[in-house]
């Protein structure tokens, strides 16, 4: 199954009223999961926000999926990268093999929790097995 990575929560909010284009002294808190990929994406997001003039604090790495989700919903962090498949799992849903359908479902369901899923990133986390030809 293709699991498409997406930015989770509020960059739209962050770019709007929350940060006020860097003029606000309230920092955007960027979190990440424990794995290397999530940490790199979190640092890239923080660097991009700083380059745009935002004050940024990081909680990289913060913890596993359950910990980072609780940090998001309790407003201890503002944004982190998440997989649509993990998002569906957090919401008690079965995996969906179609990346666009998975994204649409998780976005729809999580809106009720006050969580905003932004457009999917152009990343692909498909697992494969590589072996020697002989």
GROMACS elastic network, one bead per residue, 0.5 to 0.9 nm:
[ bonds ]
;  ai    aj funct       b0    kb
    1    85     6  0.89943   500
    1    95     6  0.83573   500
    1    96     6  0.77798   500
    1    97     6  0.51181   500
    1    98     6  0.76509   500
    1    99     6  0.81643   500
    1   125     6  0.87127   500
    1   126     6  0.65322   500
    1   127     6  0.81030   500
    2    85     6  0.86440   500
    2    96     6  0.89953   500
    2    97     6  0.65956   500
    2    98     6  0.73130   500
    2    99     6  0.61493   500
    2   124     6  0.64639   500
    2   125     6  0.62145   500
    2   126     6  0.50888   500
    2   127     6  0.81916   500
    3    83     6  0.61227   500
    3    84     6  0.61879   500
    3    85     6  0.57997   500
    3    86     6  0.85182   500
    3    97     6  0.82532   500
    3    98     6  0.88405   500
    3    99     6  0.64610   500
    3   102     6  0.85146   500
    3   123     6  0.85475   500
    3   124     6  0.62205   500
    3   125     6  0.53922   500
    3   126     6  0.65098   500
    4    82     6  0.87419   500
    4    83     6  0.58723   500
    4    84     6  0.60329   500
    4    85     6  0.77561   500
    4    99     6  0.61873   500
    4   100     6  0.85610   500
    4   102     6  0.86891   500
    4   103     6  0.79048   500
    4   120     6  0.67047   500
    4   121     6  0.70626   500
    4   122     6  0.74989   500
    4   123     6  0.59750   500
    4   124     6  0.52917   500
    4   125     6  0.64563   500
    4   126     6  0.86346   500
    5    81     6  0.69428   500
    5    82     6  0.58154   500
    5    84     6  0.63595   500
    5    85     6  0.87582   500
    5   120     6  0.62685   500
    5   121     6  0.57736   500
    5   122     6  0.75825   500
    5   123     6  0.58777   500
    5   124     6  0.68497   500
    5   125     6  0.75021   500
    6    80     6  0.89260   500
    6    81     6  0.59223   500
    6    82     6  0.56043   500
    6    83     6  0.60067   500
    6    84     6  0.69101   500
    6   103     6  0.85225   500
    6   117     6  0.71594   500
    6   118     6  0.67213   500
    6   119     6  0.66634   500
    6   121     6  0.51424   500
    6   122     6  0.84452   500
    6   123     6  0.82850   500
    7    10     6  0.85668   500
    7    11     6  0.79843   500
    7    79     6  0.74819   500
    7    80     6  0.62726   500
    7    82     6  0.62074   500
    7    83     6  0.84450   500
    7   117     6  0.65672   500
    7   118     6  0.58325   500
    7   119     6  0.74428   500
    7   120     6  0.69821   500
    7   121     6  0.71245   500
    8    11     6  0.79955   500
    8    78     6  0.89085   500
    8    79     6  0.58933   500
    8    80     6  0.55316   500
    8    81     6  0.54965   500
    8    82     6  0.59708   500
    8    83     6  0.87616   500
    8   115     6  0.75340   500
    8   116     6  0.64280   500
    8   118     6  0.63157   500
    9    12     6  0.79245   500
    9    13     6  0.80189   500
    9    14     6  0.89890   500
    9    72     6  0.82579   500
    9    78     6  0.69194   500
    9    79     6  0.53475   500
    9    80     6  0.72598   500
    9    81     6  0.87230   500
    9   114     6  0.86920   500
    9   115     6  0.55159   500
    9   117     6  0.54580   500
    9   118     6  0.68783   500
   10    14     6  0.56087   500
   10    15     6  0.81017   500
   10    78     6  0.67901   500
   10    79     6  0.63180   500
   10   115     6  0.76889   500
   10   116     6  0.59716   500
   10   117     6  0.77034   500
   10   118     6  0.77367   500
   11    15     6  0.57865   500
   11    16     6  0.82114   500
   11    78     6  0.84461   500
   11    79     6  0.71551   500
   11   116     6  0.87460   500
   11   118     6  0.76330   500
   12    15     6  0.51952   500
   12    16     6  0.61352   500
   12    17     6  0.88959   500
   12   116     6  0.85437   500
   12   118     6  0.77953   500
   13    17     6  0.61365   500
   13    18     6  0.59533   500
   13    19     6  0.81504   500
   13   116     6  0.89482   500
   14    17     6  0.65826   500
   14    19     6  0.54559   500
   14    20     6  0.77866   500
   14    21     6  0.84948   500
   14    28     6  0.72642   500
   14    78     6  0.81485   500
   14    79     6  0.88645   500
   15    18     6  0.69070   500
   15    19     6  0.62595   500
   15    20     6  0.68171   500
   15    21     6  0.64628   500
   15    54     6  0.89267   500
   16    19     6  0.65875   500
   16    20     6  0.59903   500
   16    21     6  0.73918   500
   17    20     6  0.53851   500
   17    21     6  0.84593   500
   18    21     6  0.86003   500
   18    24     6  0.78932   500
   18    26     6  0.79960   500
   18    28     6  0.81689   500
   19    22     6  0.56762   500
   19    23     6  0.69075   500
   19    24     6  0.54061   500
   19    25     6  0.78319   500
   19    26     6  0.68306   500
   19    27     6  0.74180   500
   19    28     6  0.72299   500
   19    54     6  0.66913   500
   19    55     6  0.80060   500
   20    23     6  0.55529   500
   20    24     6  0.56939   500
   20    54     6  0.83946   500
   21    24     6  0.73789   500
   21    52     6  0.75966   500
   21    53     6  0.66061   500
   21    54     6  0.64062   500
   22    25     6  0.74420   500
   22    26     6  0.88529   500
   22    27     6  0.88619   500
   22    50     6  0.85887   500
   22    52     6  0.75356   500
   22    55     6  0.63429   500
   23    26     6  0.89246   500
   23    53     6  0.81014   500
   23    54     6  0.77085   500
   23    55     6  0.87609   500
   24    27     6  0.78481   500
   24    54     6  0.80958   500
   24    55     6  0.79787   500
   25    54     6  0.86498   500
   25    55     6  0.68044   500
   26    54     6  0.89288   500
   26    55     6  0.69192   500
   26    56     6  0.84515   500
   27    54     6  0.71614   500
   27    57     6  0.60137   500
   28    46     6  0.85290   500
   28    49     6  0.84242   500
   28    54     6  0.72460   500
   28    55     6  0.61873   500
   28    57     6  0.60725   500
   28    58     6  0.81976   500
   28    77     6  0.77566   500
   28    78     6  0.62493   500
   28    79     6  0.80115   500
   29    46     6  0.84686   500
   29    55     6  0.88050   500
   29    56     6  0.58962   500
   29    58     6  0.54687   500
   29    59     6  0.70675   500
   29    76     6  0.75602   500
   29    78     6  0.51820   500
   29    79     6  0.67687   500
   29    80     6  0.89467   500
   30    42     6  0.64788   500
   30    43     6  0.81880   500
   30    45     6  0.75764   500
   30    46     6  0.63705   500
   30    56     6  0.71938   500
   30    57     6  0.63302   500
   30    59     6  0.61126   500
   30    60     6  0.74265   500
   30    77     6  0.59936   500
   30    78     6  0.60518   500
   30    79     6  0.52174   500
   30    80     6  0.59604   500
   31    38     6  0.89750   500
   31    39     6  0.82996   500
   31    42     6  0.63335   500
   31    43     6  0.88585   500
   31    57     6  0.87177   500
   31    58     6  0.58320   500
   31    60     6  0.52852   500
   31    61     6  0.66487   500
   31    62     6  0.61984   500
   31    63     6  0.88672   500
   31    68     6  0.72168   500
   31    71     6  0.85174   500
   31    72     6  0.85172   500
   31    77     6  0.60485   500
   31    78     6  0.75838   500
   31    79     6  0.63029   500
   31    80     6  0.51677   500
   31    81     6  0.81710   500
   32    35     6  0.83152   500
   32    38     6  0.55710   500
   32    39     6  0.55553   500
   32    40     6  0.86653   500
   32    41     6  0.79128   500
   32    42     6  0.55805   500
   32    43     6  0.85945   500
   32    58     6  0.84522   500
   32    59     6  0.67054   500
   32    60     6  0.50741   500
   32    61     6  0.50306   500
   32    62     6  0.57050   500
   32    63     6  0.71885   500
   32    64     6  0.84700   500
   32    68     6  0.69853   500
   32    79     6  0.85125   500
   32    80     6  0.56004   500
   32    81     6  0.68285   500
   32    82     6  0.88158   500
   33    36     6  0.83618   500
   33    37     6  0.86991   500
   33    38     6  0.55641   500
   33    39     6  0.65928   500
   33    42     6  0.86547   500
   33    60     6  0.72369   500
   33    61     6  0.54437   500
   33    62     6  0.57316   500
   33    63     6  0.50143   500
   33    64     6  0.52068   500
   33    65     6  0.64782   500
   33    67     6  0.83942   500
   33    68     6  0.65093   500
   33    80     6  0.81809   500
   33    81     6  0.82845   500
   33    82     6  0.87644   500
   34    37     6  0.85288   500
   34    38     6  0.67732   500
   34    39     6  0.67063   500
   34    60     6  0.77436   500
   34    61     6  0.50684   500
   34    62     6  0.65343   500
   34    63     6  0.53517   500
   34    64     6  0.59641   500
   34    65     6  0.87114   500
   35    38     6  0.54706   500
   35    39     6  0.63404   500
   35    40     6  0.88088   500
   35    61     6  0.79432   500
   35    63     6  0.89572   500
   35    64     6  0.84428   500
   36    39     6  0.50869   500
   36    40     6  0.61615   500
   36    41     6  0.86068   500
   36    61     6  0.88860   500
   37    40     6  0.52360   500
   37    41     6  0.62184   500
   37    42     6  0.85700   500
   38    41     6  0.51166   500
   38    42     6  0.60227   500
   38    43     6  0.86087   500
   38    60     6  0.86500   500
   38    61     6  0.80847   500
   38    80     6  0.83812   500
   38    81     6  0.67207   500
   38    82     6  0.82824   500
   39    42     6  0.50151   500
   39    43     6  0.61710   500
   39    44     6  0.85567   500
   39    60     6  0.60280   500
   39    61     6  0.60397   500
   40    43     6  0.51634   500
   40    44     6  0.61303   500
   40    45     6  0.85807   500
   41    44     6  0.50295   500
   41    45     6  0.61014   500
   41    46     6  0.85846   500
   41    80     6  0.84985   500
   41    81     6  0.70393   500
   42    45     6  0.50952   500
   42    46     6  0.61728   500
   42    47     6  0.86010   500
   42    58     6  0.81011   500
   42    59     6  0.88449   500
   42    60     6  0.68654   500
   42    61     6  0.84751   500
   42    79     6  0.88247   500
   42    80     6  0.65593   500
   42    81     6  0.69842   500
   43    46     6  0.50323   500
   43    47     6  0.60756   500
   43    48     6  0.85366   500
   43    58     6  0.79931   500
   43    60     6  0.75942   500
   44    47     6  0.50996   500
   44    48     6  0.61135   500
   44    49     6  0.86270   500
   45    48     6  0.51228   500
   45    49     6  0.62042   500
   45    50     6  0.85965   500
   45    80     6  0.84923   500
   45    81     6  0.89598   500
   46    49     6  0.51932   500
   46    50     6  0.61371   500
   46    51     6  0.85507   500
   46    54     6  0.89894   500
   46    56     6  0.63884   500
   46    57     6  0.78139   500
   46    58     6  0.72510   500
   47    50     6  0.50659   500
   47    51     6  0.60513   500
   47    52     6  0.86499   500
   47    56     6  0.84716   500
   48    51     6  0.50362   500
   48    52     6  0.63842   500
   48    53     6  0.89144   500
   48    54     6  0.89371   500
   49    52     6  0.50926   500
   49    53     6  0.65941   500
   49    54     6  0.54823   500
   49    55     6  0.77377   500
   49    56     6  0.71595   500
   50    53     6  0.50390   500
   50    55     6  0.62064   500
   50    56     6  0.63672   500
   51    54     6  0.73290   500
   58    61     6  0.83917   500
   58    62     6  0.89913   500
   58    77     6  0.84720   500
   59    62     6  0.53816   500
   59    77     6  0.77255   500
   60    63     6  0.84066   500
   61    64     6  0.87964   500
   62    67     6  0.74236   500
   62    68     6  0.64279   500
   62    71     6  0.87460   500
   63    66     6  0.78006   500
   63    67     6  0.54116   500
   63    68     6  0.58130   500
   64    67     6  0.53994   500
   64    68     6  0.61335   500
   64    69     6  0.84896   500
   65    68     6  0.53825   500
   65    69     6  0.60355   500
   65    70     6  0.86225   500
   65    82     6  0.85777   500
   65    86     6  0.77354   500
   65    90     6  0.83326   500
   66    69     6  0.52049   500
   66    70     6  0.62272   500
   66    71     6  0.86625   500
   66    90     6  0.78000   500
   67    70     6  0.52329   500
   67    71     6  0.62349   500
   67    72     6  0.87164   500
   68    72     6  0.62075   500
   68    73     6  0.87286   500
   68    77     6  0.81695   500
   68    80     6  0.80956   500
   69    72     6  0.50463   500
   69    73     6  0.62152   500
   69    74     6  0.84795   500
   69    80     6  0.89992   500
   69    90     6  0.84189   500
   70    73     6  0.51770   500
   70    74     6  0.58950   500
   70    75     6  0.83170   500
   70    76     6  0.83389   500
   71    74     6  0.52469   500
   71    75     6  0.60193   500
   71    77     6  0.56398   500
   71    78     6  0.84733   500
   72    75     6  0.50734   500
   72    76     6  0.60173   500
   72    77     6  0.50734   500
   72    78     6  0.60907   500
   72    79     6  0.69802   500
   72    80     6  0.81070   500
   72   115     6  0.85651   500
   73    76     6  0.77612   500
   73    77     6  0.82182   500
   73    78     6  0.88148   500
   73   113     6  0.79899   500
   73   114     6  0.81185   500
   73   115     6  0.77224   500
   74    77     6  0.78499   500
   75    78     6  0.62597   500
   77    80     6  0.79194   500
   82    85     6  0.85220   500
   82    86     6  0.69354   500
   82    87     6  0.69082   500
   83    86     6  0.51740   500
   83    87     6  0.61601   500
   83    88     6  0.86591   500
   83   125     6  0.87264   500
   84    88     6  0.61425   500
   84    89     6  0.85713   500
   84    95     6  0.89281   500
   84    99     6  0.79106   500
   84   102     6  0.62388   500
   84   103     6  0.57183   500
   84   105     6  0.88856   500
   84   106     6  0.65449   500
   84   107     6  0.86736   500
   84   120     6  0.87489   500
   85    88     6  0.51446   500
   85    89     6  0.62491   500
   85    90     6  0.86816   500
   85    93     6  0.89505   500
   85    94     6  0.85087   500
   85    95     6  0.59896   500
   85    96     6  0.74593   500
   85    99     6  0.88059   500
   85   102     6  0.70694   500
   85   103     6  0.83982   500
   85   106     6  0.83997   500
   86    90     6  0.61357   500
   86    91     6  0.86318   500
   86    95     6  0.86420   500
   87    90     6  0.50807   500
   87    91     6  0.63549   500
   87    92     6  0.88152   500
   87    93     6  0.85838   500
   87   103     6  0.89645   500
   87   106     6  0.62442   500
   87   107     6  0.88790   500
   87   110     6  0.83580   500
   88    91     6  0.50782   500
   88    92     6  0.63551   500
   88    94     6  0.67373   500
   88    95     6  0.66868   500
   88    96     6  0.84632   500
   88   102     6  0.75689   500
   88   103     6  0.87867   500
   88   105     6  0.77949   500
   88   106     6  0.56256   500
   88   109     6  0.86269   500
   88   110     6  0.89719   500
   89    92     6  0.50529   500
   89    93     6  0.53057   500
   89    94     6  0.65826   500
   89    95     6  0.72185   500
   90    93     6  0.74716   500
   91   106     6  0.78797   500
   91   109     6  0.76158   500
   91   110     6  0.76554   500
   93    96     6  0.87345   500
   93   106     6  0.87563   500
   95   102     6  0.74787   500
   96    99     6  0.72106   500
   96   101     6  0.69303   500
   96   102     6  0.52700   500
   96   105     6  0.89011   500
   97   100     6  0.89515   500
   97   101     6  0.79527   500
   97   102     6  0.72076   500
   98   101     6  0.53075   500
   98   102     6  0.60749   500
   98   103     6  0.86293   500
   99   102     6  0.50753   500
   99   103     6  0.61250   500
   99   104     6  0.86237   500
  100   103     6  0.51274   500
  100   104     6  0.61615   500
  100   105     6  0.86158   500
  100   120     6  0.86578   500
  101   104     6  0.50948   500
  101   105     6  0.61136   500
  101   106     6  0.86302   500
  102   105     6  0.52206   500
  102   106     6  0.61830   500
  102   107     6  0.84670   500
  103   106     6  0.53373   500
  103   107     6  0.59782   500
  103   108     6  0.84697   500
  103   117     6  0.83700   500
  103   119     6  0.85624   500
  103   120     6  0.74071   500
  104   107     6  0.52218   500
  104   108     6  0.60851   500
  104   109     6  0.86445   500
  105   108     6  0.51778   500
  105   109     6  0.61242   500
  105   110     6  0.84558   500
  106   109     6  0.52028   500
  106   110     6  0.58428   500
  106   111     6  0.83849   500
  106   117     6  0.79685   500
  107   110     6  0.53914   500
  107   111     6  0.61729   500
  107   115     6  0.80968   500
  107   116     6  0.69022   500
  107   117     6  0.54398   500
  107   118     6  0.82694   500
  108   111     6  0.55120   500
  108   112     6  0.75867   500
  108   117     6  0.88102   500
  109   112     6  0.60040   500
  109   113     6  0.77038   500
  110   113     6  0.51333   500
  110   114     6  0.67145   500
  110   115     6  0.54088   500
  110   116     6  0.70773   500
  110   117     6  0.78646   500
  111   114     6  0.50943   500
  111   115     6  0.52189   500
  111   116     6  0.60203   500
  111   117     6  0.80514   500
  112   115     6  0.73599   500
  113   116     6  0.87109   500
  117   120     6  0.81021   500
  118   121     6  0.86278   500
  120   123     6  0.81334   500
  121   124     6  0.85866   500
  131   134     6  0.84703   500
